[in-house]
Amino acid sequence: MPTQTPPPTDPDAIAQIPKPDATRGWRAYLTLRARSLLWACWVGVIAVYVLAYLVPTDLFASGRIEMALAFFTFLLRTLVLHAAIGMSFLALSALVLRARRLALVAAATALIMALPWFGLMLRATPAPDLSRPTLTVVVANVNLSNPDLSALFRLIESENADLVLLQEVTNNHRDQLRSALEPRYPHTSTAFRQDAFGQALYSKLPFEGAPDVFPQIETMREKSFGSPFALSDPQIRVRVMFDGVPIVVQNLHLMPPGDAQMLREQRLQFAWLDQWVRSVKTSTDAPALFLAGDLNSTATSPQHAFLRAAGLREAHDEAGSGLGNTWPDVGLLAKVPGIRIDHAYACNRLTIVSSRVGPHIGSDHRPLVVKLQTSRVR
């Protein structure tokens, strides 16, 4: 039988025996748990975004569960770029933990989610055909608490704008707007308010017919719309002639999605726009349409799909470059990636030549500068 070696009794020999590394064991355990947590986060993000894009959108939905789900999917689709940034950090964390497969999968997911923005950032703005007349439009939410509109006026003057569409104008802005714009813009329509839903539209081109300050009332009084409280908010609409083409210009400030009920109101406003655009496009001698303003939603949100399906083209998606974010432009928030909630849409005989975000004007929104030309093809 083999003889067993007795355990050492010499203190020096005992000291040289390797001891189990408790720290290493705990480190391996925590690393494993962290990897599992990162995998769970990746699976969770994929699951909720698949849900957000698969859930059908009913602009007339009003049930509590339906609107809670709609609000959840709205937030997810509003923050796609931010989710892509978060996924990039997840990939970096996986690399630190040497979870190479997770790092690769998360990096690929971030790239796919951010792909539309990469295209916008890499795209060069096309140069306009200077031989043809160009219609320049400045669109701005001035912010109801902004006391000084001088930066806005400098932008309008430098762009030599033909049309100016403003939101959140109040009685406190009336005198500034009157002295700065009315001498150069003889055709105006204003609806000043003390809340955030005042509007003003200034034009160098004559109006064809009287402006319609509340064009949504007739449609939104239908039974299918219920009883929306956005009926009393002005949405100024005018008709002008440019380069021989009639253009209906629609100034917009839609309901902010502060909660599920406010989102429902906004979705009803999109339903109104969808019905109106479709009715105009199918009418005899349909005019060109230009809609712009603060839509309080991003182009990735479900309701914008209805505008695109109706035949509208978003200006920044078609002729802009860069991220095109317009909000929030205030304090430290202006330094982080924001979102684009101010939009311009066109259809029929209008070609979008360029669209860019203007400079800071003292508001929490950046303005838009859109250049248009007419085309013979609808």
C-alpha positions as CSV (number, residue, x, y, z in Angstrom):
1,M,0.0,0.0,0.0
2,P,1.3,3.5,-0.8
3,T,2.4,5.4,2.2
4,Q,0.7,8.7,3.0
5,T,2.9,11.7,3.5
6,P,2.2,13.2,6.8
7,P,1.2,16.9,6.8
8,P,4.1,19.3,7.4
9,T,4.6,20.5,10.9
10,D,7.3,23.0,10.2
11,P,5.8,26.6,10.4
12,D,7.9,27.7,7.4
13,A,6.6,24.9,5.3
14,I,3.1,25.5,6.3
15,A,3.4,29.2,5.3
16,Q,4.5,28.2,1.8
17,I,1.3,26.1,1.1
18,P,-0.8,28.1,-1.4
19,K,-4.1,29.3,0.0
20,P,-7.4,29.6,-1.9
21,D,-7.9,33.2,-3.3
22,A,-11.3,34.2,-2.0
23,T,-11.0,37.6,-3.7
24,R,-10.6,35.9,-7.1
25,G,-13.7,33.8,-6.6
26,W,-15.9,36.8,-5.7
27,R,-14.5,38.7,-8.7
28,A,-15.4,35.9,-11.0
29,Y,-18.9,35.6,-9.5
30,L,-19.5,39.4,-9.9
31,T,-18.2,39.4,-13.4
32,L,-20.6,36.5,-14.3
33,R,-23.5,38.3,-12.7
34,A,-22.7,41.6,-14.5
35,R,-22.5,39.8,-17.8
36,S,-25.9,38.2,-17.1
37,L,-27.4,41.6,-16.3
38,L,-26.0,43.1,-19.5
39,W,-27.5,40.2,-21.5
40,A,-30.8,40.8,-19.8
41,C,-30.7,44.5,-20.6
42,W,-30.0,43.7,-24.3
43,V,-32.9,41.2,-24.5
44,G,-35.2,43.7,-22.7
45,V,-34.4,46.6,-25.1
46,I,-34.9,44.4,-28.1
47,A,-38.2,43.1,-26.8
48,V,-39.7,46.5,-26.0
49,Y,-38.6,48.0,-29.3
50,V,-40.0,45.0,-31.3
51,L,-43.3,45.6,-29.4
52,A,-43.1,49.4,-30.0
53,Y,-42.9,48.9,-33.8
54,L,-45.4,46.0,-34.0
55,V,-48.2,47.5,-32.0
56,P,-50.8,48.9,-34.6
57,T,-51.6,52.6,-34.3
58,D,-55.2,53.7,-34.0
59,L,-55.3,57.5,-33.9
60,F,-58.9,57.3,-32.5
61,A,-58.1,55.0,-29.6
62,S,-59.4,56.2,-26.3
63,G,-59.3,53.3,-23.8
64,R,-57.2,53.5,-20.8
65,I,-55.1,50.4,-21.6
66,E,-54.8,51.3,-25.2
67,M,-53.6,54.8,-24.4
68,A,-51.1,53.6,-21.7
69,L,-49.6,51.3,-24.3
70,A,-49.7,54.1,-26.9
71,F,-47.9,56.4,-24.5
72,F,-45.2,53.7,-23.8
73,T,-44.6,53.0,-27.5
74,F,-44.6,56.8,-28.2
75,L,-41.8,57.3,-25.7
76,L,-39.8,54.4,-27.0
77,R,-40.0,55.5,-30.6
78,T,-39.2,59.1,-29.7
79,L,-36.0,58.0,-28.0
80,V,-34.6,55.6,-30.6
81,L,-31.3,57.6,-31.0
82,H,-30.9,57.8,-27.2
83,A,-31.5,54.0,-27.0
84,A,-28.8,53.5,-29.6
85,I,-26.4,55.6,-27.5
86,G,-27.3,53.5,-24.4
87,M,-26.7,50.4,-26.4
88,S,-23.2,51.7,-27.3
89,F,-22.4,52.0,-23.7
90,L,-23.7,48.5,-23.1
91,A,-21.3,47.3,-25.8
92,L,-18.4,49.1,-24.1
93,S,-19.3,47.6,-20.7
94,A,-19.4,44.2,-22.3
95,L,-15.9,44.7,-23.7
96,V,-14.6,45.7,-20.3
97,L,-16.1,42.5,-18.9
98,R,-14.6,40.5,-21.8
99,A,-18.0,39.4,-23.0
100,R,-17.0,39.7,-26.6
101,R,-20.1,38.1,-28.1
102,L,-22.4,40.4,-26.2
103,A,-20.2,43.4,-27.2
104,L,-20.5,42.5,-30.9
105,V,-24.2,42.0,-30.7
106,A,-24.9,45.2,-28.8
107,A,-22.6,47.2,-31.1
108,A,-24.5,45.8,-34.1
109,T,-27.8,46.7,-32.5
110,A,-26.7,50.3,-31.8
111,L,-25.5,50.7,-35.4
112,I,-28.9,49.4,-36.8
113,M,-30.9,51.7,-34.5
114,A,-28.7,54.8,-35.3
115,L,-28.5,54.1,-39.1
116,P,-31.0,56.7,-40.2
117,W,-29.1,59.4,-38.3
118,F,-25.8,58.3,-39.7
119,G,-27.3,58.8,-43.2
120,L,-28.4,62.4,-42.3
121,M,-25.1,63.3,-40.8
122,L,-23.1,62.1,-43.8
123,R,-25.4,63.7,-46.4
124,A,-24.5,67.0,-48.0
125,T,-27.2,69.6,-48.4
126,P,-28.0,70.0,-52.2
127,A,-27.4,73.3,-53.7
128,P,-30.5,75.1,-55.0
129,D,-31.0,76.0,-58.6
130,L,-30.4,79.7,-58.4
131,S,-32.0,80.3,-61.8
132,R,-35.4,79.5,-60.4
133,P,-37.5,81.4,-57.8
134,T,-37.0,80.1,-54.3
135,L,-39.5,80.5,-51.5
136,T,-37.8,80.9,-48.1
137,V,-39.7,80.0,-44.9
138,V,-38.7,80.6,-41.3
139,V,-40.5,78.5,-38.7
140,A,-40.0,79.1,-35.0
141,N,-41.6,78.4,-31.6
142,V,-40.5,81.6,-29.9
143,N,-41.4,80.4,-26.4
144,L,-44.1,82.3,-24.5
145,S,-41.6,83.4,-21.8
146,N,-39.0,84.7,-24.2
147,P,-38.9,88.5,-23.6
148,D,-36.5,89.4,-26.5
149,L,-37.2,88.4,-30.1
150,S,-34.2,90.3,-31.6
151,A,-32.3,87.1,-32.4
152,L,-35.3,85.8,-34.3
153,F,-35.6,89.1,-36.2
154,R,-31.9,89.0,-37.2
155,L,-32.4,85.4,-38.6
156,I,-35.5,86.5,-40.6
157,E,-33.7,89.4,-42.1
158,S,-30.5,87.5,-42.9
159,E,-32.6,84.8,-44.7
160,N,-34.8,87.3,-46.4
161,A,-37.7,85.1,-45.6
162,D,-40.8,85.2,-47.7
163,L,-43.0,83.5,-45.1
164,V,-42.6,83.5,-41.3
165,L,-44.6,80.9,-39.2
166,L,-44.5,81.5,-35.4
167,Q,-45.8,79.6,-32.4
168,E,-46.2,80.5,-28.7
169,V,-46.6,84.2,-29.4
170,T,-48.3,86.1,-26.6
171,N,-49.7,89.6,-26.1
172,N,-46.3,90.4,-24.6
173,H,-44.7,89.8,-28.1
174,R,-47.3,91.9,-30.0
175,D,-45.4,95.2,-30.0
176,Q,-42.1,93.7,-31.0
177,L,-43.6,91.7,-33.8
178,R,-45.6,94.7,-35.0
179,S,-42.7,97.0,-35.2
180,A,-40.1,94.5,-36.6
181,L,-42.2,92.5,-39.1
182,E,-45.3,94.2,-40.2
183,P,-43.5,97.0,-42.2
184,R,-41.9,94.2,-44.3
185,Y,-44.6,91.7,-44.2
186,P,-47.9,93.4,-45.1
187,H,-50.0,90.3,-45.1
188,T,-50.4,88.9,-41.6
189,S,-52.6,86.7,-39.6
190,T,-52.2,86.6,-35.8
191,A,-53.9,84.9,-32.9
192,F,-52.1,86.1,-29.7
193,R,-52.8,84.2,-26.5
194,Q,-51.5,84.4,-23.0
195,D,-50.8,80.6,-22.9
196,A,-48.5,78.5,-25.1
197,F,-50.8,78.2,-28.1
198,G,-50.7,81.7,-29.7
199,Q,-49.7,81.8,-33.4
200,A,-48.7,84.3,-36.0
201,L,-48.1,84.1,-39.8
202,Y,-46.3,86.8,-41.8
203,S,-46.1,86.9,-45.5
204,K,-44.7,89.0,-48.3
205,L,-47.0,87.2,-50.7
206,P,-50.7,88.3,-50.7
207,F,-53.2,86.0,-49.2
208,E,-55.8,84.5,-51.6
209,G,-58.9,84.7,-49.5
210,A,-59.2,85.3,-45.8
211,P,-57.0,83.3,-43.4
212,D,-58.6,80.4,-41.5
213,V,-57.5,80.6,-37.9
214,F,-59.4,77.5,-36.7
215,P,-59.5,75.2,-39.8
216,Q,-59.7,72.1,-37.5
217,I,-63.1,72.9,-36.0
218,E,-65.3,71.5,-38.7
219,T,-63.5,68.1,-38.9
220,M,-62.8,67.6,-35.2
221,R,-66.4,68.2,-34.3
222,E,-67.3,64.9,-35.9
223,K,-68.5,62.2,-33.6
224,S,-65.5,60.0,-34.3
225,F,-63.2,62.6,-32.7
226,G,-65.1,62.7,-29.4
227,S,-64.8,66.0,-27.6
228,P,-61.2,67.2,-28.0
229,F,-60.2,70.2,-26.1
230,A,-57.7,71.3,-28.8
231,L,-60.6,72.8,-30.8
232,S,-60.0,76.3,-29.4
233,D,-56.2,76.3,-30.3
234,P,-55.4,78.4,-33.4
235,Q,-53.9,76.5,-36.4
236,I,-53.5,79.4,-38.9
237,R,-54.0,78.4,-42.6
238,V,-53.6,80.7,-45.5
239,R,-53.4,80.4,-49.3
240,V,-50.8,82.2,-51.4
241,M,-49.6,82.1,-55.0
242,F,-45.9,81.5,-55.8
243,D,-44.3,81.0,-59.2
244,G,-47.7,80.4,-60.6
245,V,-48.5,77.6,-58.2
246,P,-51.2,78.0,-55.5
247,I,-49.9,76.9,-52.1
248,V,-51.9,76.3,-48.9
249,V,-49.7,77.1,-45.9
250,Q,-50.6,75.5,-42.6
251,N,-49.0,76.8,-39.3
252,L,-49.1,74.1,-36.6
253,H,-48.7,73.8,-32.9
254,L,-49.9,70.4,-31.7
255,M,-50.6,69.2,-28.2
256,P,-47.5,68.3,-26.1
257,P,-47.6,64.6,-25.0
258,G,-47.4,65.3,-21.3
259,D,-49.5,62.3,-20.4
260,A,-51.6,59.7,-22.1
261,Q,-54.7,62.0,-22.3
262,M,-52.6,64.8,-24.0
263,L,-51.1,62.2,-26.3
264,R,-54.6,61.2,-27.3
265,E,-55.4,64.8,-28.2
266,Q,-52.3,65.0,-30.3
267,R,-53.2,61.8,-32.1
268,L,-56.6,63.3,-32.9
269,Q,-54.9,66.3,-34.4
270,F,-52.8,64.0,-36.6
271,A,-56.0,62.3,-37.6
272,W,-57.5,65.7,-38.6
273,L,-54.3,66.5,-40.7
274,D,-54.4,63.0,-42.3
275,Q,-58.0,63.4,-43.4
276,W,-57.4,67.0,-44.6
277,V,-54.3,66.2,-46.6
278,R,-55.9,63.2,-48.3
279,S,-59.0,65.2,-49.2
280,V,-56.9,68.0,-50.7
281,K,-54.7,65.6,-52.7
282,T,-57.7,63.9,-54.3
283,S,-59.5,67.2,-55.1
284,T,-59.7,68.8,-58.6
285,D,-56.8,71.2,-59.2
286,A,-55.3,70.4,-55.8
287,P,-52.9,73.1,-54.5
288,A,-49.5,72.5,-53.2
289,L,-49.4,72.0,-49.4
290,F,-46.8,73.2,-46.9
291,L,-47.3,72.3,-43.2
292,A,-44.8,73.5,-40.6
293,G,-44.5,74.2,-36.9
294,D,-44.1,72.6,-33.5
295,L,-45.6,69.1,-33.8
296,N,-44.4,68.0,-30.4
297,S,-43.3,64.6,-31.7
298,T,-40.5,63.2,-33.7
299,A,-40.6,61.8,-37.2
300,T,-40.0,58.3,-35.7
301,S,-43.2,58.4,-33.7
302,P,-46.2,56.4,-35.0
303,Q,-48.4,59.3,-35.9
304,H,-45.9,60.8,-38.4
305,A,-46.3,57.6,-40.5
306,F,-49.8,58.7,-41.3
307,L,-48.6,62.0,-42.7
308,R,-46.0,60.2,-44.9
309,A,-48.6,57.7,-46.0
310,A,-50.9,60.6,-47.0
311,G,-48.2,61.8,-49.4
312,L,-46.4,64.4,-47.3
313,R,-42.6,64.6,-47.4
314,E,-40.6,65.8,-44.4
315,A,-38.2,68.6,-45.2
316,H,-35.2,67.5,-43.1
317,D,-35.5,63.9,-44.1
318,E,-35.6,64.9,-47.8
319,A,-33.2,67.9,-48.0
320,G,-31.5,68.4,-44.6
321,S,-28.2,67.3,-43.1
322,G,-27.1,66.5,-39.6
323,L,-29.3,65.4,-36.7
324,G,-31.6,68.3,-37.1
325,N,-32.6,68.4,-33.4
326,T,-34.7,71.4,-32.4
327,W,-35.4,70.8,-28.7
328,P,-34.5,71.4,-26.0
329,D,-32.2,74.4,-26.6
330,V,-31.9,75.6,-23.1
331,G,-29.1,75.4,-20.4
332,L,-27.1,72.2,-20.1
333,L,-29.7,70.3,-22.1
334,A,-28.6,72.1,-25.2
335,K,-25.3,70.3,-24.9
336,V,-26.7,66.8,-25.1
337,P,-28.4,65.0,-28.0
338,G,-32.0,66.4,-28.2
339,I,-34.9,65.5,-30.5
340,R,-36.5,67.0,-33.6
341,I,-40.1,68.0,-32.8
342,D,-40.3,71.0,-35.1
343,H,-41.0,69.9,-38.7
344,A,-41.9,71.0,-42.1
345,Y,-43.9,68.9,-44.6
346,A,-44.7,69.5,-48.3
347,C,-46.4,67.8,-51.2
348,N,-47.8,68.2,-54.7
349,R,-46.0,70.8,-56.7
350,L,-43.4,71.7,-54.1
351,T,-39.8,70.6,-54.2
352,I,-37.9,70.9,-50.9
353,V,-34.5,72.4,-51.8
354,S,-33.0,72.6,-48.4
355,S,-33.9,72.4,-44.7
356,R,-31.7,73.4,-41.8
357,V,-31.9,74.2,-38.1
358,G,-31.3,77.9,-37.3
359,P,-29.3,79.4,-34.4
360,H,-30.4,80.0,-30.8
361,I,-33.1,82.6,-30.6
362,G,-33.7,82.8,-26.9
363,S,-36.3,80.0,-27.0
364,D,-36.2,76.4,-25.9
365,H,-36.7,75.5,-29.6
366,R,-34.3,76.0,-32.5
367,P,-36.0,77.6,-35.6
368,L,-36.2,76.0,-39.1
369,V,-35.2,77.6,-42.3
370,V,-36.8,75.8,-45.3
371,K,-36.3,76.7,-49.0
372,L,-38.8,75.5,-51.6
373,Q,-39.2,75.6,-55.3
374,T,-42.1,74.7,-57.5
375,S,-42.2,71.7,-59.8
376,R,-44.4,70.8,-62.7
377,V,-44.9,67.2,-61.4
378,R,-47.3,66.7,-58.4
